[in-house]
Amino acid sequence: MTMTKAKRKKLEAKGWKIGSAEDFLGLSAEEAIYVQVKLAFSDLLRKLREDQKLTQTVAAQRIHSSQSRVAKMEAGDPSVSMDLLFRSLLALGASNQDLAKVIRSSSG
């Protein structure tokens, strides 16, 4: 969602600073890409699960984890390691091409 120029000017005139989440959090370009890729992997996990009509509980059994962990993975929780997310995607049938597509679309 983008802000109109008029709204931006109004907010800046009242002393507000306008920026991105990366600016606010002080993320480097690499860190911002990492976050984008991780969130895109979370979205892909949910899509794969839903496309297979699996509950989070059944998906958790397939990846040898818990339902609450699957929920955290799908929500992009920062406590979930990229390793677990990656292995879970593979366990639910993601191909190398699926993973590469996510990385390409998130980093460019």
N, C-alpha and C positions, 0 to 999 in steps of 0.2 A: 504494500500500500504506500503510495507516494503522497507527499504533502503538496498542496497547491502553493504557488509562489506567494500569493496574497496572505495565506495563513502563516506561512513561514516568516514573512516580513512582520506581521502582527506580533507573533510570539517573540521574535528577536527584538522588536521595539520595546517589549515589556521586560527584557532582560533574560529571556530564555536562551539557552544554547542548544542548537540543533546539531545532531550528529548520529552516527551509527552505533549499534551495539558494540562493535569493535572499538570505536573511539571511547565509549563510556567505560568499557572494561579494560581498556589499554592493551588490547590484543595485537600481537604482531600479525602480519599477513599470513604467515605459516600457521599460527594458532587459530586464526579465523577460518582458514581452509580446513584444518583438522576438525573444528567444531561442526562446520557445514557437512563434512563427510560423515562424521559420526551420527548426526541427525538424519542424514539421508539413509544411512544403513538402518537406523531405527525405523524409519518409514518403510523401507524395503522389507524388513522383518515382519511388520504388521501386515503389509500387502501379501506377502507369501503365505502367512498364516491364514488370512482371511480368504485368499484365493483357493486354498486347500480346505476351506470350511472347518478349520481346527479351532478349538477353544484354546485359551491360553494354557489351560491345564494339560491338554493333550500335547500341545507344542512343547511344554515344559518336560513332559515325559520323554519326548523324542530327543530333546537336547540334554537330558539328564540334569535338569535344574528344577526350580520351583515356579509355580504360577506367578508368585509375587515378583520373582526375578524377571520373568518374561514381561510382565507389566512395566517394570522399571526399564527394561531394554527398549520396549516400544515407546516409552515416554521420553527417552533420551536422558535418563537419569545419569548424572556425572559419576556415580559410584560404579557404574557398569564399565568394565574394561573393554577396550576395542577388541582384544583377543576373544573374549566371550561372545561379543556381538558377531564377530567375523565367523567363529566356529558355529554359532547358532544359525547363521544365514546358510552356511554350507550344509548343515544337518537338515535344514528345511528345503534343500534343493536348489539354492542359488547357484548359478553357474559362474565360472570365471568371467564370462562376458557381462553378466548382470553386475558383478562387483566392479569391474572395470568401468562400466557405463556410469555407475554412481560416482565413482571417483572423478571421472572426466567431467561430468556435469556439475560437480560440486566445486571443482578447482579452477574452472575457467570461465 
